Amino acid sequence: MSKRKQRTRRPVASAAHKKKENGSRFFILLILIGILFLGGVYFYAQSRNKKPEPQFQKHGELTFYRADSTKIKKIDIEIAATTATRMQGLMYRSSMDEDKGMLFIFEKPEVQSFWMRNTIISLDIMFADENGRIVTIYENTTPYSEESLPASKPGIYVIETVAGFAEKYGVTEGAYFEHIKN
């Protein structure tokens, strides 16, 4: 007696089954191509809608003085005196020269509070009363932080400079400033 191996036969797929399988693969391929296309369109649109970085615009000059009236340093300033310009502040700027800053002017004395949301660079933030006397300084603030940085007393002025400015030039609480507009 001879022993023969029995082979298992694989069923042959019907033409209809093959056609259905190929149709499913084609449909999946079309979906993937569509997703890639829409993703490309989305990222292209995002890159086209990107706003240019705000540029410094000189609106005046500001001079810091020690409490004994000794001149410390003069800087060029951009003035933020409207709600829109105060809200924008120095957000989205990737750099600022040491001899430049922003002066925020509010309508009435209140305890002002700032944060660093959407602010790329570290700043020194100086709060001043209605006479221009500096009452609170936050040095080397953390970019993008949403931590509230409040003044210790009511005031109408806030000055922002690059981080390290206050320490480098010896601007301390009790110092004051004067500014002129262009």
C-alpha angles and dihedrals in degrees: 000000000000121000115221124193112240114224123212111231120224114224113247114237115240121241090246091054092050091049091051092048092050091048091054092050091049091049092051090048091052091050092051092049090049092051092049091048094049091046090053092049091049095051092044090052091048092053091049093050094051109123118229116252112269112254127219114263116194111229098163147314132280126199124199120214132188117240088264090058095254109149113246108177142330121221137179112248140204110210123223106192103143128072091248096049092044091051091050095044112150095330118143095017115130096198145006130193118248092241093057135074146155126254116204115201121195127194099238138015111273136145099272122206128194137187135193100238110153090358108134099189130059113249143190108232118201122189118203136187125238090278093056094253112145111239103170135021128192110192127201096002119200115257115241092010117147092198111129114245106196129187117244092228138023117277145150101223135070123177124199121196133163115288114276095028096112093049095043095052098032097245105166139169107285093039116112140205141214124204138193127199123225 
